[in-house]
């Protein structure tokens, strides 16, 4: 079984920084993309940032210049460095890994989420 465990969430003041981590365990194929999503109560889940196994990154417009996604392929660990946090960044942040196995089948796994609360 594949398991993703997020950590690093907490309560911070606006303008502060926080670093989220997502540790993966189990059998995960190298050809994958890892993503951070977030969801606030009553709102839809939205993509925050993504990174491929090759290191290509993509960010939501609302976090560009403030957030940085990175990964350690050896540890299969995903990170999200969040700077200049705003109250609107408050949400539960979820780690996701998806891709294709060596057999060509699709896999998609999610973590349980970590709460990020930014006070004004």
C-alpha positions in Angstrom: 0.0 0.0 0.0 1.1 3.5 -0.8 0.9 6.1 2.0 1.4 9.8 1.9 1.7 11.7 5.2 1.7 15.5 5.3 3.3 17.5 8.0 4.4 21.0 8.8 1.1 22.7 9.0 0.2 25.1 11.7 -0.9 28.6 12.7 1.1 31.5 11.4 0.7 35.2 11.1 0.3 36.9 7.8 3.6 37.5 6.1 5.1 34.5 7.8 6.5 31.3 6.3 5.8 27.7 6.6 7.3 24.6 5.1 5.1 21.6 4.4 6.4 18.1 3.8 4.9 15.0 2.4 6.6 11.7 3.1 5.7 8.8 0.9 6.0 5.1 1.7 5.3 2.0 -0.3 5.9 1.2 -3.9 5.8 4.3 -6.1 7.0 4.3 -9.6 9.5 6.9 -10.7 7.4 8.3 -13.6 5.0 10.5 -11.6 3.9 14.0 -10.8 3.5 15.2 -7.2 1.1 18.0 -6.4 -0.1 20.1 -3.5 -3.8 20.8 -3.4 -5.7 22.8 -0.9 -9.3 23.1 0.2 -10.9 25.6 2.5 -14.3 24.7 4.1 -17.1 25.4 1.6 -14.7 25.8 -1.2 -13.6 23.5 -4.0 -10.3 21.8 -3.9 -7.7 23.7 -5.9 -4.3 22.9 -7.3 -1.5 24.9 -5.7 1.6 23.5 -7.3 2.9 20.5 -9.1 6.3 19.0 -9.9 7.2 16.1 -12.2 9.8 13.5 -11.5 12.0 15.4 -13.9 11.8 18.6 -11.8 9.4 20.6 -14.0 7.2 22.8 -11.8 3.9 24.6 -12.2 2.1 27.0 -9.8 -1.3 28.5 -9.4 -1.3 32.2 -10.2 -2.3 33.1 -6.6 0.9 31.6 -5.2 3.5 32.4 -7.8 6.5 34.2 -6.3 5.5 33.1 -2.8 5.5 29.3 -2.8 8.1 26.9 -4.0 7.5 23.2 -4.6 10.4 20.7 -4.5 11.0 17.0 -4.2 13.5 14.5 -3.1 13.3 11.7 -5.5 15.5 9.4 -3.4 13.2 9.8 -0.4 10.1 10.3 -2.5 9.3 13.3 -0.4 7.4 16.4 -1.5 7.9 19.9 0.0 6.1 23.2 -0.2 7.9 26.3 1.0 5.3 28.9 1.6 6.5 32.5 2.1 4.6 35.8 2.5 1.5 33.9 3.6 -1.8 35.5 3.4 -5.1 34.8 5.2 -6.6 33.5 2.0 -3.9 30.7 2.0 -5.8 29.2 5.0 -6.9 25.7 4.0 -6.2 22.0 4.4 -3.3 21.2 2.2 -3.2 17.8 0.6 -0.3 15.9 -1.0 -0.9 13.9 -4.2 1.1 11.6 -6.3 -0.1 10.3 -9.7 1.4 8.7 -12.7 1.8 5.6 -14.7 3.3 2.3 -13.6 5.7 0.3 -15.6 2.7 -1.6 -16.8 1.0 1.5 -18.2 -1.7 1.6 -15.5 -2.6 4.8 -13.8 -2.3 5.4 -10.1 -3.4 8.3 -7.9 -2.8 8.6 -4.2 -3.7 11.2 -1.6 -2.5 12.1 1.9 -4.8 13.0 4.8 -4.0 16.7 4.7 -2.4 19.2 7.0 -4.1 22.3 8.3 -2.6 25.7 7.5 -4.1 28.7 9.2 -2.9 32.2 8.5 -4.0 35.0 10.8 -4.4 38.6 9.7 
